[in-house]
Amino acid sequence: MVCLVTGSLVAVALCIFTFTSIIILRHKKAKQNQGLENLRSEVLQDNINFKYVVFLSYCSQDVHVVNEHILPFLNIILKEKLNTEKDLVCTGADSFVPGMLIIDEIHRCINESLVIIPVITPAFLQSRWSLKECVDALEKQRPVIVLMKQNTNTNDTIGTIKQLIAHYTRATWSDNEGQFLIRPSWNSLGEAIIRMASETLRNYRRQKVNTPDEINPLVDRT
């Protein structure tokens, strides 16, 4: 009799656990789908706060590898995940308005982007403007995904960037004799970007409701 009761209790507990797990998974999936839909509606509208999913920051000396091996693939994976033909990556070369102050255009592009990806190379670490873009992204509380060239020496870089590289996981890439390799895969990187972009958008909307714009760190005050 005791064994029968115990077995029944175990069966009931197992059913409750299974049911609860299913509810949690469905809730998580629904939240992800809602976040993705919110992200799509945000970046595909004309009257929006955020025009881009990503601001890609890189040094002009690295323009060849960026244009050939990084920018097109990054755009492709984001377009696939958001089911759109719109370019979702902002770069200084294509997005800066001619005749404007560089510093103002950096601020604008960061304000209009949800995630910042710096392409860290030796040349990047020697570029005043590239480092400025990273610092501004952190000050505006944008998530940063470091895309670092393998074997880049970061010992002599400034404190903020050094801390960013030291404390956050990053993607890496190499370009050996024309063979470009990136880790993790473009698909994994795209999923991470979408997740971070959705979180940035949720935080922005939450703070916009609860916080006056003049003290909201996600709102442009320049």
C-alpha positions as CSV (number, residue, x, y, z in Angstrom):
1,M,0.0,0.0,0.0
2,V,2.8,2.4,0.9
3,C,4.6,1.6,-2.3
4,L,1.4,2.2,-4.3
5,V,0.9,5.6,-2.7
6,T,4.5,6.6,-3.2
7,G,4.4,5.6,-6.8
8,S,1.2,7.6,-7.3
9,L,2.8,10.7,-5.7
10,V,5.9,10.3,-7.9
11,A,3.7,10.0,-11.0
12,V,1.7,13.1,-10.0
13,A,4.9,15.1,-9.3
14,L,6.3,14.0,-12.7
15,C,3.2,15.1,-14.4
16,I,3.3,18.5,-12.7
17,F,6.9,18.9,-13.6
18,T,6.3,18.0,-17.2
19,F,3.3,20.3,-17.4
20,T,5.2,23.2,-15.8
21,S,8.2,22.7,-18.1
22,I,6.0,22.8,-21.2
23,I,4.3,26.0,-20.0
24,I,7.7,27.6,-19.3
25,L,9.0,26.6,-22.7
26,R,5.9,27.9,-24.5
27,H,6.1,31.2,-22.5
28,K,9.8,31.6,-23.4
29,K,9.1,30.8,-27.1
30,A,6.2,33.3,-27.2
31,K,8.4,36.0,-25.6
32,Q,11.2,35.3,-28.2
33,N,8.6,35.5,-31.0
34,Q,7.2,38.7,-29.6
35,G,10.6,40.2,-29.2
36,L,11.5,39.3,-32.8
37,E,8.2,40.8,-34.1
38,N,8.8,44.0,-32.1
39,L,12.3,44.2,-33.6
40,R,11.0,43.7,-37.1
41,S,8.3,46.4,-36.7
42,E,10.9,48.8,-35.2
43,V,13.6,48.6,-37.9
44,L,11.2,48.3,-40.9
45,Q,9.2,51.4,-40.1
46,D,10.0,54.9,-41.4
47,N,9.0,56.8,-38.2
48,I,11.3,54.9,-35.8
49,N,13.8,55.4,-33.1
50,F,16.2,52.7,-34.3
51,K,17.0,52.4,-38.0
52,Y,19.6,49.7,-37.8
53,V,20.1,46.5,-35.9
54,V,23.9,46.9,-35.9
55,F,26.4,49.7,-36.1
56,L,29.6,48.1,-37.5
57,S,32.7,50.0,-36.3
58,Y,36.0,49.5,-38.1
59,C,39.2,51.2,-39.1
60,S,39.5,52.5,-42.6
61,Q,42.7,50.4,-43.0
62,D,40.5,47.3,-42.6
63,V,37.9,48.3,-45.2
64,H,38.9,45.6,-47.7
65,V,38.4,42.7,-45.3
66,V,35.2,44.2,-43.9
67,N,33.6,44.9,-47.3
68,E,34.6,41.5,-48.6
69,H,34.2,39.1,-45.7
70,I,32.2,40.7,-42.9
71,L,29.6,43.3,-43.9
72,P,27.9,41.3,-46.7
73,F,27.6,38.1,-44.6
74,L,26.4,40.1,-41.5
75,N,23.7,41.7,-43.6
76,I,22.6,38.4,-45.1
77,I,22.2,36.6,-41.8
78,L,20.2,39.5,-40.3
79,K,18.0,39.9,-43.3
80,E,17.2,36.1,-43.1
81,K,16.4,36.2,-39.5
82,L,14.1,39.3,-39.8
83,N,12.7,38.3,-43.2
84,T,13.5,41.6,-44.9
85,E,15.5,43.0,-47.8
86,K,16.4,46.1,-46.0
87,D,20.0,46.6,-45.1
88,L,20.2,46.4,-41.3
89,V,23.9,47.2,-40.7
90,C,25.1,50.8,-40.4
91,T,28.7,51.8,-41.3
92,G,30.4,55.1,-41.3
93,A,31.4,54.7,-45.0
94,D,27.7,54.4,-46.1
95,S,25.8,56.1,-43.4
96,F,27.8,59.2,-42.4
97,V,26.2,62.3,-44.0
98,P,28.8,64.3,-46.1
99,G,29.8,67.7,-44.7
100,M,28.8,66.9,-41.1
101,L,31.1,66.7,-38.1
102,I,32.5,63.2,-37.6
103,I,31.7,63.2,-33.9
104,D,28.1,64.2,-34.6
105,E,27.7,61.4,-37.1
106,I,29.2,58.9,-34.7
107,H,26.6,59.9,-32.1
108,R,23.8,59.7,-34.6
109,C,24.7,56.3,-36.0
110,I,25.1,54.8,-32.5
111,N,21.8,56.3,-31.4
112,E,20.0,54.8,-34.4
113,S,21.5,51.3,-33.8
114,L,20.6,48.6,-31.3
115,V,23.9,46.7,-31.1
116,I,27.5,47.8,-31.7
117,I,30.1,45.5,-33.3
118,P,33.7,46.8,-33.4
119,V,36.0,44.9,-35.7
120,I,39.1,44.9,-33.5
121,T,42.4,44.8,-35.3
122,P,45.8,46.3,-34.6
123,A,44.8,49.2,-36.9
124,F,41.6,49.7,-35.0
125,L,43.4,50.0,-31.7
126,Q,45.5,52.8,-33.1
127,S,42.6,54.7,-34.5
128,R,41.3,57.6,-32.3
129,W,37.9,57.6,-34.0
130,S,37.4,53.8,-33.8
131,L,38.1,53.8,-30.1
132,K,35.8,56.8,-29.7
133,E,33.0,54.8,-31.3
134,C,33.4,52.0,-28.7
135,V,33.5,54.4,-25.8
136,D,30.4,56.2,-27.0
137,A,28.5,52.9,-27.4
138,L,29.3,51.9,-23.8
139,E,28.3,55.4,-22.5
140,K,24.9,55.1,-24.4
141,Q,24.4,51.6,-22.9
142,R,24.4,49.8,-26.2
143,P,25.4,46.1,-26.1
144,V,28.7,45.5,-27.7
145,I,29.8,42.3,-29.5
146,V,33.6,42.3,-30.1
147,L,34.7,40.8,-33.4
148,M,38.4,40.5,-32.9
149,K,41.1,39.4,-35.4
150,Q,43.0,36.5,-33.9
151,N,46.4,37.3,-32.3
152,T,45.6,41.0,-31.9
153,N,47.7,42.4,-29.1
154,T,45.5,44.4,-26.7
155,N,48.0,45.0,-23.9
156,D,48.6,48.7,-24.8
157,T,45.0,49.7,-25.6
158,I,43.1,52.2,-23.4
159,G,41.4,51.1,-20.2
160,T,37.8,51.1,-21.4
161,I,38.5,48.9,-24.4
162,K,40.8,46.7,-22.5
163,Q,38.1,46.0,-19.9
164,L,35.6,45.4,-22.7
165,I,37.8,42.8,-24.3
166,A,38.8,41.2,-21.0
167,H,35.3,40.8,-19.4
168,Y,33.0,39.9,-22.3
169,T,33.0,36.9,-24.6
170,R,33.7,37.7,-28.2
171,A,33.7,36.4,-31.8
172,T,37.0,36.0,-33.5
173,W,38.1,35.9,-37.1
174,S,41.2,35.2,-39.2
175,D,42.2,35.9,-42.8
176,N,45.0,33.6,-43.8
177,E,46.0,33.6,-47.4
178,G,42.5,34.6,-48.5
179,Q,40.8,32.1,-46.3
180,F,38.4,33.9,-44.0
181,L,37.3,32.0,-40.8
182,I,35.0,33.2,-38.1
183,R,34.1,31.7,-34.8
184,P,31.3,31.1,-33.8
185,S,29.4,30.7,-37.0
186,W,27.5,33.5,-38.7
187,N,24.2,31.8,-37.7
188,S,25.3,31.8,-34.0
189,L,26.5,35.4,-34.2
190,G,23.2,36.4,-35.8
191,E,21.2,34.8,-33.1
192,A,23.2,36.6,-30.4
193,I,22.7,39.9,-32.2
194,I,19.0,39.5,-32.5
195,R,18.7,38.5,-28.8
196,M,20.7,41.6,-27.7
197,A,18.9,43.9,-30.1
198,S,15.5,42.7,-28.8
199,E,16.7,43.3,-25.2
200,T,17.9,46.8,-26.1
201,L,14.5,47.6,-27.6
202,R,12.6,46.2,-24.6
203,N,14.7,48.3,-22.2
204,Y,14.2,51.4,-24.4
205,R,10.5,51.0,-24.4
206,R,10.3,50.2,-20.7
207,Q,12.4,53.3,-19.8
208,K,10.5,55.5,-22.2
209,V,7.3,54.7,-20.3
210,N,8.8,55.0,-16.8
211,T,11.5,57.6,-17.3
212,P,11.5,61.2,-18.6
213,D,13.5,61.4,-21.9
214,E,15.9,63.9,-20.3
215,I,17.3,61.3,-17.9
216,N,16.8,58.2,-20.0
217,P,20.3,56.9,-21.0
218,L,18.9,55.2,-24.1
219,V,17.5,58.5,-25.5
220,D,19.6,60.8,-27.6
221,R,20.2,64.1,-25.9
222,T,22.8,65.6,-28.2
